[in-house]
Amino acid sequence: MPAKNGRVRVLHCIQNLNYGGMERVLSDLVRGVDHDAFEPHVLTLQYRGRYGEGLDGHATLHDGPDQGPLAMIQPVQLANAIADIDPDVVHLHSGVWYKAVRASRLAGVPRVVYTEHGRRPPPEALLTRVLDGFAARVTDHIVAVSEATSVQLQDGPKVPAERIHVIPNGIDTDRFSPGPSTFRAAHGISDDTVLIGSVGRLEPVKGYATLLRGLRTLLDRADVKVPVHLVMAGDGSQREELEALAGTLDLCGHVTFLGWWDDPEGLLRALDVFALTSVSEGTSISLLEAMSTGCCPVVTRVGGNPHVLGDELAHRMVESKDPESVGAGLADAVIDRERRVADGDRGRRRVNDVFAVNRMVEAYSRLYTEQ
């Protein structure tokens, strides 16, 4: 496609750049593309957030315009903002599809790419299906981050399978690699404690109430002879509720709520087990990062999780919304150290082979430029 000044100008459009897997993917794409071939821009419709810090060294950042009450019907202000940037490609991310694709078409953008990073479990609201169905019809390339997400797009807004590209998320496997960590010493956690961790937004879709109840089930087992501790990194609307539940379950000495955590590598390297108890998931960045550092995964059988684990780690799957299943899965990892370590090594190899960030960047680069 024709490019400006010899480079293809790609504008990413997203709600914000606060902590989350989708936001991490955008950051990695902007940092990872060939800057001799692409000129990245990022437009945030709400605010920038933590992943915006330092990103201006890799892309031109833009704040979204104030939008009136009719913005969903006729997003003129957003269209004008996009036209002023004058991109060759607009890459939309979950949460902005309908409004931003309309604005992109009003602005005369030649190519629009949309990535569905993960949808809520069915049933979806009728309005969501209708709006996304319209958006799909005027989007050039639609990307799902997992096969399961692709099926959701086919079932919800009825996107034909042949119009969907599946591009799994990728992570920097050099940055997220096994190594020493000061996390345990800083938090008074002994080396003989089996440290379980999770990283994510404290929201209902992440199923953290099930994780806490599963931990209680684990601790009540007579065959668990080692000390166990759970650390939860992240924040969200459920934090107070989850802290109260931990108190009700008498877990206060066994769980630490860290809030947002600025050293994910150090945290993940300290863990023995990574727990992901979501009720819906695309391709979890946190799970990929944990496996890349050598953590043994215990994750729910939803969304893209089975593909991330693959056949070799399928025995580490547990059932969503089922504390007994989660507790049993955690217990298996806690009790059998040799198998836990071996599965951590298997996970590291799988992420290296299938989910390295360069694969993701190359796949999107082809979408930006293919005729």
ChimeraX attribute file (.defattr): number of C-alpha atoms within 10 A of each C-alpha:
attribute: neighborCount
match mode: 1-to-1
recipient: residues
	/A:1	12
	/A:2	11
	/A:3	16
	/A:4	13
	/A:5	9
	/A:6	11
	/A:7	16
	/A:8	22
	/A:9	22
	/A:10	26
	/A:11	26
	/A:12	25
	/A:13	26
	/A:14	25
	/A:15	18
	/A:16	23
	/A:17	24
	/A:18	16
	/A:19	19
	/A:20	18
	/A:21	20
	/A:22	24
	/A:23	22
	/A:24	19
	/A:25	20
	/A:26	20
	/A:27	20
	/A:28	20
	/A:29	22
	/A:30	26
	/A:31	17
	/A:32	16
	/A:33	19
	/A:34	15
	/A:35	14
	/A:36	9
	/A:37	15
	/A:38	21
	/A:39	23
	/A:40	24
	/A:41	22
	/A:42	27
	/A:43	26
	/A:44	20
	/A:45	20
	/A:46	14
	/A:47	16
	/A:48	20
	/A:49	13
	/A:50	15
	/A:51	16
	/A:52	19
	/A:53	11
	/A:54	10
	/A:55	18
	/A:56	15
	/A:57	10
	/A:58	17
	/A:59	21
	/A:60	15
	/A:61	18
	/A:62	20
	/A:63	14
	/A:64	21
	/A:65	16
	/A:66	10
	/A:67	13
	/A:68	11
	/A:69	8
	/A:70	9
	/A:71	17
	/A:72	14
	/A:73	11
	/A:74	15
	/A:75	20
	/A:76	19
	/A:77	16
	/A:78	24
	/A:79	23
	/A:80	16
	/A:81	18
	/A:82	26
	/A:83	17
	/A:84	10
	/A:85	16
	/A:86	18
	/A:87	26
	/A:88	23
	/A:89	23
	/A:90	27
	/A:91	26
	/A:92	26
	/A:93	22
	/A:94	16
	/A:95	16
	/A:96	15
	/A:97	24
	/A:98	22
	/A:99	19
	/A:100	27
	/A:101	26
	/A:102	23
	/A:103	25
	/A:104	28
	/A:105	18
	/A:106	17
	/A:107	20
	/A:108	15
	/A:109	18
	/A:110	15
	/A:111	21
	/A:112	24
	/A:113	21
	/A:114	25
	/A:115	21
	/A:116	22
	/A:117	23
	/A:118	24
	/A:119	20
	/A:120	14
	/A:121	13
	/A:122	10
	/A:123	7
	/A:124	14
	/A:125	9
	/A:126	11
	/A:127	10
	/A:128	13
	/A:129	16
	/A:130	15
	/A:131	14
	/A:132	19
	/A:133	18
	/A:134	17
	/A:135	18
	/A:136	23
	/A:137	12
	/A:138	15
	/A:139	20
	/A:140	13
	/A:141	18
	/A:142	23
	/A:143	22
	/A:144	25
	/A:145	24
	/A:146	27
	/A:147	19
	/A:148	23
	/A:149	24
	/A:150	27
	/A:151	17
	/A:152	22
	/A:153	25
	/A:154	17
	/A:155	15
	/A:156	20
	/A:157	20
	/A:158	15
	/A:159	20
	/A:160	13
	/A:161	12
	/A:162	8
	/A:163	16
	/A:164	20
	/A:165	19
	/A:166	18
	/A:167	19
	/A:168	25
	/A:169	27
	/A:170	26
	/A:171	23
	/A:172	18
	/A:173	22
	/A:174	12
	/A:175	11
	/A:176	21
	/A:177	19
	/A:178	22
	/A:179	12
	/A:180	10
	/A:181	15
	/A:182	11
	/A:183	17
	/A:184	17
	/A:185	11
	/A:186	8
	/A:187	9
	/A:188	8
	/A:189	16
	/A:190	12
	/A:191	11
	/A:192	9
	/A:193	15
	/A:194	21
	/A:195	23
	/A:196	26
	/A:197	24
	/A:198	23
	/A:199	27
	/A:200	23
	/A:201	22
	/A:202	22
	/A:203	17
	/A:204	15
	/A:205	14
	/A:206	19
	/A:207	19
	/A:208	25
	/A:209	21
	/A:210	22
	/A:211	25
	/A:212	23
	/A:213	21
	/A:214	24
	/A:215	27
	/A:216	19
	/A:217	19
	/A:218	23
	/A:219	21
	/A:220	11
	/A:221	12
	/A:222	7
	/A:223	10
	/A:224	14
	/A:225	10
	/A:226	11
	/A:227	15
	/A:228	19
	/A:229	19
	/A:230	23
	/A:231	19
	/A:232	21
	/A:233	20
	/A:234	19
	/A:235	19
	/A:236	13
	/A:237	11
	/A:238	15
	/A:239	17
	/A:240	12
	/A:241	12
	/A:242	17
	/A:243	18
	/A:244	14
	/A:245	16
	/A:246	21
	/A:247	13
	/A:248	10
	/A:249	14
	/A:250	12
	/A:251	20
	/A:252	14
	/A:253	11
	/A:254	16
	/A:255	21
	/A:256	17
	/A:257	15
	/A:258	12
	/A:259	17
	/A:260	16
	/A:261	15
	/A:262	11
	/A:263	9
	/A:264	15
	/A:265	21
	/A:266	20
	/A:267	21
	/A:268	30
	/A:269	24
	/A:270	25
	/A:271	25
	/A:272	22
	/A:273	26
	/A:274	28
	/A:275	25
	/A:276	28
	/A:277	30
	/A:278	25
	/A:279	20
	/A:280	24
	/A:281	25
	/A:282	26
	/A:283	29
	/A:284	25
	/A:285	22
	/A:286	21
	/A:287	25
	/A:288	28
	/A:289	27
	/A:290	32
	/A:291	32
	/A:292	32
	/A:293	27
	/A:294	30
	/A:295	31
	/A:296	30
	/A:297	29
	/A:298	27
	/A:299	25
	/A:300	27
	/A:301	21
	/A:302	20
	/A:303	27
	/A:304	22
	/A:305	24
	/A:306	19
	/A:307	17
	/A:308	24
	/A:309	23
	/A:310	13
	/A:311	9
	/A:312	11
	/A:313	19
	/A:314	16
	/A:315	15
	/A:316	21
	/A:317	21
	/A:318	23
	/A:319	17
	/A:320	21
	/A:321	19
	/A:322	16
	/A:323	22
	/A:324	19
	/A:325	18
	/A:326	30
	/A:327	24
	/A:328	18
	/A:329	23
	/A:330	27
	/A:331	19
	/A:332	18
	/A:333	23
	/A:334	25
	/A:335	15
	/A:336	10
	/A:337	13
	/A:338	10
	/A:339	14
	/A:340	21
	/A:341	17
	/A:342	13
	/A:343	22
	/A:344	24
	/A:345	18
	/A:346	20
	/A:347	27
	/A:348	23
	/A:349	16
	/A:350	20
	/A:351	25
	/A:352	18
	/A:353	11
	/A:354	14
	/A:355	24
	/A:356	20
	/A:357	21
	/A:358	16
	/A:359	17
	/A:360	22
	/A:361	21
	/A:362	15
	/A:363	14
	/A:364	17
	/A:365	18
	/A:366	10
	/A:367	18
	/A:368	22
	/A:369	16
	/A:370	7
	/A:371	6
